[in-house]
Amino acid sequence: MKYIYLTILSLFLLFASSGLSWAQQTETLFSGDVSHGGFGSLMYGVSSINDQAVFMRGTRGAWSLKFSGGHTIHIGLGGYRSHSGFEAVNWQRTDIPKPELRMDHGGFEIEYLNRSHRLIHAGIKATIGGGTVRYRDRNVELDKRSDDFFAFQPGANVHLNVTNWFRISGGIMYRYISGADLEGTNDSNLSGFSAFAGLRFGKF
């Protein structure tokens, strides 16, 4: 019986040491001197839609990974919507007055900041996802009242560190739309530049 106990103990120590060796050899995507945080952001801006200036609003949320040297990556989600309406273009119908439209879009976001520990620093970001364009009046007498599309929005930002938990950002983005098929607008009319300012709150 004593030999059975010794055998079991030996096997246990063998597997334990093997497991420790395996853990020491495991490689991970993020390792070393990395600090983690997160933030939420309110976005306000102006964009060109259907060749008209449209007021935009948005929200963001992201996981923040800060590496040595001030390199930071934000991974999260963002959503943007037209706060003011915009008129249809190339409207051919005479039986229905030219309608007003609204647009929402958003999706997965990734952002890179360089030297984020400095008072003023810069970064680049991209949003990949989709959205919807629709007539503001839901009672408009058309068979198709809304349509979904693919959206890709790259951009560049400048950031100001106000406190350890509050930052102000501002930047320019270009919205690329594909797949929109709704009377009164199209992909090229929905695509365009946007200028945004953001208020960020969280742990950076």
N, C-alpha and C positions, 0 to 999 in steps of 0.2 A: 504493500500500500504506500509505503514511504517513497518508493521509486516512481509510482504513478503521480504523486504530488510533485515530485521533483521534475518529472517530465512535463507536466502541465505548466509549472512555473517557468521552465526553460522555454517552452513554446510561447508563453505570454510575453516574456522578455524579448524574444526574437522578433515577434510581430510588432511590439511596441517600438523597438529600436528601428525596425524597418519603416514604420509609419513616421517616426521622427525624421529619418533620413529623407523620406519622400516629401515631407512638409518643407524641409530646408531647401529642396531642389525645385519646389513649385514656383513658377514664374507668373506674375500678374500684370495686367495692363497698366495699373497705376500703383506704383510703389515708391519707396524712398520718402523724401521730405515733401509730403503733400498734405495740405490743409483743406478741409471741406467746409462748405457753407451753402447758403441759398438765399434767394431774394424773390420778391414780387415787385412788379413795376406797373405804373400807370403811364400810358402813352397818349400824346396829343400831337396832331399834325395836320398838314394840308397835302392833298394829292391831286394829280391831274387824272380825271376820269371823264370819258366822253368829251375831251377837250374843254373841261370845266374845272374850276378850282373847287374842291370838295373838302370839307372839314372831316377829319378822321379821328377815331379814338381806338385805343387798344389796351390789352393787358398781357403781361408776361409773367411766367414763373420758371425758375431755373435752379438747377443744382450747380454749385460753384466749386471748381477744383483749382486750387492755387499751388503752383509749383515754385521751386526755388528760382530766384532771378526775376520774380514778378510776372512770370507767364501764367495766365489764367484762362481756363476754358469753362464756358457756361453751356449746359445742356438742359433743354427744357421745352416748353410749349408756349406758343403765342397766338393771340387772336386779334384781328383788326376789323373795324366796320366803319362804313360811311355814316357819320352822324348827321350830315345834311344830305338831301337828295340831289340827284343830277338828272337832267332831262334826256330823253331818248334822242338819238341822232338819226338822220336819214329816214325820218318817219314818213311812210307812204300812205298810211290810212287817212281817209278823209271823214270817215264815219265816227272815229274815236279821236278825241283831242290828244295831243302829244303827252304821253304819261311821264311821270317821274319815277326814277329807279333808285334802289338801294343795293349795297354790296357788302358781303362779309367774306373774310378769308383768314386763313391761319394754318397752323400745323406745327411740325417738329422744328425746333430752332437750335442752332449751334453757333457759339460766338467765341472769338479769340481776342484777348486783351494783352497788350504788350506793356510790361512794367506797371502793372496795376497798383503798385504801392505808391507811385508818384501822385502828386496833387492833381495834375492833368495828364491824362494818358489817352491812347487811341486804341481802336479795335475794329474788327470786321465781323460780320455775322451773316447768316443766311436762314431763311424760312422756307421749308418745303412742305407742301400740303395741298389744300384745295379751298374752294369757297362756293358761294352762291350769289347770283345776281337775280333780282326780282323786281316786279313793279311795286311801287309803294302802296298804290291803291289795290287792295286784294280783290276788289269787285270789278276790275277792268275786264271787259268782255272779250277775252282772247283765250284760245284753247290752251296756250302755254303761257303761264304766268311767272315762271322762274326756271333757272337752269344752273346746273353745277359745272365746275371747271377745275382744272389743275392750276396751282399757283406756285411760283418760285420767286423769292424776293431776297436778293443779296443786298448788302449795304455796308456802310462804314460809319462809325460813331466816334465821338469825342466825349470823355467822361471827366467829371469834376468830383473829387472826394470831399464832401462837405463834412461828414463825421464818419466814425467807424461803421455806422449802420445806415447811412443815408448818402446817396449819390445822385447827381444830376447828369443826364446824358442828352446828347443831341446829334443828329446825323441825317444822312440822305440814303434812301433805298430806291431800288428800281423793281417794280412789280411786273413780272412776266406772267401772262395769262394764256392758257391754251384750253380749247374745248368749249368755250362759251357760244351758245347758239340761241339767242333770244332777239326778237324783233326790237330794233331801236338801239342795238349795241353789238359789239363783236370783240374778238380777242385783242385787236390792236387798240380799240377805244378804251378797253378796261385796263390795258397795260399802261404803265407810266411811272414817273418819278414821284417820290413822296419825301417830305421833310418832316422829321419827328423830333419832339423833345420828350424825355422820359424822367420820371421820378422813381428811384429804386430804393427799396427798404429791405434790409435783411442783414445777414452775416456775410461779410466779404473776405 
